[in-house]
Amino acid sequence: MRVAVGSLFQETNTFVPFRTDLETFRSVFVRRGSELIDGYAGARIEVPAFLTVLAEAGVEAVPLIAASAISSGAVTRAAFEALIQEMVERLRAAGPVDGVLLALHGAMVIEDNPDAEGEIIDRVAAVIPEGTPIGVSLDLHGHITPRMLHPDTFLVGYREYPHIDMYETGERVAHLLLDTLAGKVRPVMALAKRPMIVSPVAARTGSEPLASVFAEARRMERSGEILFASLFPVQPWLDVPDLGFAVMVCADGNRTTAQAAADKLADLVWDARLQFDPDLVSLEDAVGTGLSEQGTTVVGDAGDAPTGGAAADSAGVLTALLAAGADKAGRLTYLTLCDAEAAQEAAAAGVGAQVTLKVGHKRSPADGQPIQIQGLVRSIHAGDYIMHDKGAEGMVIDQGLTVVLAIGDMRLVLRSRPGFEWDRSIYSAFGLDIQDAALVFVKSPSHFRTGFEPYATRLLIADTPGPTCPNMRRLRFERVTRPLYPIDQFES
């Protein structure tokens, strides 16, 4: 038995002024053929899970292409064509396969098509015989469309946010594909959507109001009435038609049962919509708390989150800290900022040098202006590290040339490329222990809780502006289907 394995993974933010091209994918990874088999090291994400399940079952994995750009602007048609054409050509050249496994995000937007995943599934299905099953894993922030429910295709999303079950989702999809090939199950899909978006700050699956809905989904699975129920609060920073909260249910042969379960879960979410307002504080209050209270205050700079597509180059937090005197507070403050040009300048000056730099807003000039700082170059790094905290542990991150600057009592980690800010390694890999600091900023709305919360005296989410702002009412949509909660009012 032979199963093809591939992945085209990108989460789009349509509110950023830049595009995702082939170089963006290459800066994260593009793995071809055998590189897909042995290129993930110990990363606990979907493709390694596919490969492990297939190997344990004695099934040959046929590697296609795996490409990731994490989160960024809309994907250029040229980049998408290059990647999807290579995927389907490798699949065509591989000869007969019994099934296909794809690791996709679900919220990729091409500059001329808001439903990239629907197109990926269509084009893969077009080069294999009708009836060949395709199993797809999805991030629970996927923008789910009817086109994605392709015949002979089943889709399963993450169960957890923060994302701590990416590997386990890959396992579930691979096992279901093998059971389908063995004739044990006949997966059918149903979709239900509701016109609402949810701030990621308020969409943690272990907290209410979502916890109860996810518990009901798990009850349905345990009862045997369905195979899998997947809830998709959706990546809200997408200005595309039919945006909304989606529920997809996979049942064994009974589409009526699947639809009834999807509708029930979607209704539970809609009925709880008033409970999804995020708990936010102003940036000024967050800074004041961190500088005045005992212990370590960890603050999510939610508006500039690179894993939501932001450039991670906002100088807003840095400006607020300087205005509050954090550089002279007598206690340490940590923050990050992505600015390749400034990192190059600082590195050229060398360790121990005093430098004057203009930093910030090189990729997001519409959101602010660079500010001038003076600091001491404490250390210079290649910028690669391995994630250790639960979630994508084992994944290798390369954020490019990275310089740690001391601005009085502030430590600025100045990096060249945006990357995951989920893991304490964004500081510890560069010699900074978060327990030594009074105030620590992380460019993330929620996922950083997994690694940082155990070490924080308190954890706050700042209502910072930017392309990943956590306050949904700040977003200015033009293309979404209206009305949409909480942007618009609905009768109770």
N, C-alpha and C positions, 0 to 999 in steps of 0.2 A: 504494500500500500504506500502511496506517495501523496503528500500534502504540501502544497505551495505555501510559503510564508512571506509576508511583506508588510510594510508600514510606510504610510505617508502621514506625518504627524505635525500639525500646526494649528494653533488657536489664534484666530484673527481678532484684532481690535480695530474697528472701523473709525475710531475717533483719533487715531494717530496720523501724523502727516507723512509717514514714510511707507514704503512697500516692502514686501518680502520677496527677495530674488534668490537665484541659485546660490549666490555667495552667502546669503543669510543661512540657508540650509547647510552649506559646507562649513560654516563657522561653528555649527553644533555637531552634526554628523550626517554623512551620506555613506551608507555601507552597502556593498554590492556582493552578491554571490556568497562566497565563503566568509567574507568579512562579516556578514550578517550572522553566521553561525558562531564565530569565535570573537566578535568585536565588543561584546557587552560586558566582559569580565564578570563581576559578581552583582551587576545591577539588578534590583528586584522590580522589574517592570514587565510589560506585557510580552514582548517578543521572546526574552529568555524563558518565560513561563511556557509559551507555545512549544518551544524547542524541547524543554525538559519533558513535558507531557508526551510529545510525539516519540522521543527517544525511549522513554519508559515503556511505551506501548509497542516498540519495535517498528515504528512507522518512519519511513524516510522523509525527512524535511527537505523540500526543494526551495532553496533560498532565492528570493527575487531581489528586491531592493528595500532598504529601510532608510528613510530620511526624516530628520526632525529639524524644525526651526523654532521649537518651543512656542512662544507667543510674540506676535508682531503685527504689522499692518497687513492689508490684503495682499494675497499672493499674486504676482504677475502671471499673466497667461503664459508667457514664455517659460518661466520657471516650472509652472505646473505641467505644461506640455512635455518638457524635457523629462520630468520625473515619472509621470504616468505612462508616457510612451515607452520609457525604459522598462517599467514594471510589466506592461502587457507584452512587450517583445520578449522579455525573459520568460514570461509565463508561456507564450506561444512556442518558444524554442525549447522549453523543458520537456515537451511531449506530454502524454496523457498524465493527468493527476486526478486523484479521487476526491479532493476537496481543496479549499483555499482558506487560510487564516490571515486576517488583516487586522493590524493594530492601527486604529484611526482615532482622531480626537473627537470630531463631531461638529466643531465650530470653525472649520476652515472656510474662508471666503476667497474666491478668486476675483480679480478685479472686474471680470465680466460675468460672474456666476456666484450668487450667494450660497449655493449648495454644492460645495466641492465634494463632500463625501458621497452625495447622491451620484455625482458624475464618476467618481472613482469606482463605486460598486457597479454602475452600468458598464463601464469600459472593461473592467475585469471580467464580468459575467459574459461579455460579448465574445471573448476568445476561448471560452471553455464550453463543453457540451451542456445543453439544457439539462437541468436536473442535478448538476454538480453542486454540492452544498458549499456555501461561503459563510464562515463564521467571523463576526466582527466584534472587536472590543472597542468600547467608547468611554471617553471621559464623561463624568456626570454633568459637566458644563456644556455638553454638546447641544447644538441647535438642530433639533430633530425635525425632519421633513417627511412627508409621505413618500417621496421619491426614494428614500433610503430603505423603505420596506420592499425591496426587490424580491421577486420570486426566488425561492431556494436559498434565501439569505436570512440568517438570524443575527440579532444584535443584542449585546449584553453590556451594560454600563457598570462603572464602579459603584460600589455600595457605600463608600465612605468619603466624607469630606471633613477635615483634611484628607488628602488622598493617601491612604495608608494601605490600600488593597489593590494596587495596580498589578502586582504579580499574581495575586489570587484571582483577579478578574481574568487575566490571561489563562490561568488554569481552568477556570469555569468554561470559557469559550472553547478551549481545546478539547476538554473532556466531552462537551456537548457535541462537537463535531464528530469525535470518534464514536459516540453513542448513535449519532445519526447515520454514520456510515455502516455501523453494525446492525442497523435496523431496529434498534431498541426504542428510538423516539422519532417523531416526525414533527419538528419544530414549525410552528406557525406564529406570526406576529400580529399584534394589534397596537394602535397608537391612540392616545387621548391627549389633547392639549388644552391649556387654559390661558387666557390673555393676561399674563402677569409675568413680571420679572422680579428677581429677589436679589438683594445685596448679598454678595458672598459672606459678608460679616455676619449675616443672620441666617445663613444656609448651612450651618454645620449639622451634619447628620446625627451627631450624638447629643444635640441640644434641641429643645422645643423651639418652634412647633414641628420641625421636620422629624424629630426622633420618633414621635408616635406614628407618623405616616410610614416611615421606613420599617418600624416594628410590624405594622400591618402587612407590608409587603413580604417580610420574612415569614409571617404566619401563613400567608397564602402559599408560599413555597413549601413550607414544612407540611402543610395539609395535603399536598399532592395535587391540588386543583390546577396549579400552573407550574411551569418549570422555573422561570425567572421573571421577576418584576424589576424594572430599572426606572429610576426617577431622575429627571434631568431639570434641575433648577435653571439651567441655561447660563451661558456666559452673557452677562447683561450689556457688555460694551460693544454691542453689534447693532448697527442701524440697518436692518434688513427686514423684508416683509415676513409676516407670520411668526415673528419672535414670540416666544412664550414658554411657559413651564410645560414640559412634556412627560408623559409616562408611556413606556413601552413594555408590553408584557409578551413573553414567549410561553406558549402552551404546547402541549403534546397533541397535535392534530385537531384541536377544537378551537377554531377562531372565535366562536361566540363566547366561549368561556374566557378567552384572552381579552376580548373587548370589554366584557362586563367587569373584569378585574381592573383593567386600565382606567375605565370610567370611574370606578369607585375610588381608586387612589387619587385620581385627578380631582375629584370632587372634594376629598378630604383636604387637599392642598388649597383649593379655592376657598373653602369654608374658613380656613385659618389665615387668609391673606392679611388681615389686619394685624396679625401678630408678628409680621416679618420686618417691622421697622428696626433698623440696626441701632445698637447702643454705641454712640459716637461721642467723642469729646473734641473740643477745638484744639488746634495745634498749640496755641498759646497756653491753654490749661494743661495739656500734656507735658509741655516743657516745664512749666511751673511746678507741677507735681513731682516730676523727676528730679528737679534741682533742689527741692525743699524737703521731700520725704525721705525717710531712712530706707535702706535696702536698694534693690535694683528694680527700676521701672523700665519695662519693655513696651515700646510703642510701635504699632503698625502704621507706617506711612502708606495708607491704603491707596491714595490717589496716584502713586508713581510705581505701581507694582510691575516688574518686568514679566512675571508669569501671567499677567493679564494683558500684556502687550505694550506697556509703557516703556519709554526709553530709559527709565531709571536715572535720568539726568537732571531732575528738578532740583533747583537750589532753594526751594521753599523752606525745607527743614533747616538747612544750614543758615539761611538768613534769620530765621526765628531764633535759633540757638545763639547766634552772635548778638542779636538784639537783646536777648535775656541775660547776656554775660556768662554763658556756659563755658567760654574759654578762660574765665577767671574764677570759676566756681569753687576751686579746690577739690573737686570730685570729677571723675572721668565721665565723658560722654562719648559714645561710639555712633558713627553713622557711615553710610556708604554713598557713593555717587559715581555714575558712569560717565567718563570723559576721557577718551583715548588721547586727545591732544594734550590735555593737562598732565596725564600720566606720563606721556613721553617727555614733556618738559621737566617734570620732577625727577624722573629717572636719569635724564641727561645731567642734571645737576649733581646727583650722587647722594649717597647716604651721609647725613650730617650737614647737608647744605640747607641754608635758609632760602626759600623760594617765594616769589610773588607770582600768583597764577590767577587767571580768569577761568572760573569753572562753572559748569552747568549750562543746560539749554542749548547745547550744540545741535542736538537732533530734534528738540522740541522748542524752537524759538518762539512759537506763538503762545507758549505757556509761561514765558518769563525771559528775563535777561541774565546773562552770565554775571556773576559777582566776583569781585577781586578779593583774594585772601592771601595771607602770609602764613607760612608754616615751615616746620622743620621736617626734612625727609628722614623718617625713622627706619624704613626698610623698603626693599624693592624685591618683587617676586614675579615668577613666570605667570602665576595666576591660576594654576590648575590644582584641584583638590578632589578628594573623594567624599561624597555625602555619607554621613553616618547616622543621622537621626531617622526615625521611622518614617517610611514613605518610599522614597526613591533611593534608599540606602544602597551603597555600592556603585552608584552612578558617578562617573567622572565628569566634573565640570571644568571647563576651560574659559575663564573670563578675561584672558589676555593679560598683558602687562599690568601689574597691580602695584600701587605704591601706597604705603601707610604714611600719612602726614600727621604731625602733631601741631594743632593750632591751639596753643596754650594747653588747657585741660581737655581739649577735644581731640579725638582720634578719627580721622577721615580716611576710610578705605577707598582709594581712588582707583577704579578699574577701567579696562578698555572696552569690555563687552558686557551687555546685560546678561543676567543668568538667574537661576533659581535663588530666591532669598527665603528658603524653607528651613535651612540647616544652620546650626551654630558655626559650621565651618566657614561661613562668610566672614567670621571674625577669627575663630580659633586657628584656622589655617595660616593666618598672617600674624600670629603671636599675640592675639588679644583675647583674654578670658572675660566672658561677659559678667562673671561674678565680681570682677574688679571694678565694674562701672556702676555709676549711679543711674545713668540714663542710656538706653540702647534703642536705636531706631532700626526697624526692619521694613523694607519695602514690600509689604505683603498684607492682604486684608484678613487672612485667616490661617493659611497653612502653616505659618511660622509657629503657631501655638504648639504644634507637636514637639518641636525641638526646644523652644525657648520657655514655655510656660513652667516647666518643672524648676527652672532656675530663677524665675521672676518673683519678686515680692508682690508686684501687681502688673497687670497687663492691660493696656489701653489701646483703643483704635482711634486714630486721629482722623478727623473729617477733612483730610487734605484734598485740594483740588487736583485735577489732572485727568488723563484719559482712562484711569481706572478708579475714579472717585467712588466711594462707598455709598454715597447718598444718591439713590436712583432718581430723585426728583431734580437733581442738578443736570441730568443728561438732556441734551437737546437733539431729539430724534427728528428725522425728516422722512424716512422710508418705512418705518415700522407700520404694521397694520394697527389702526386705532379703532376703538379705545384700548388702552393698555394700562393695567394697574402696576405701580401706583402713580403713574404719570397722569392718568385720567381718573375721574370719579365714576364709581359704579353704585347703583342702588344696593342697599343691604339685602 
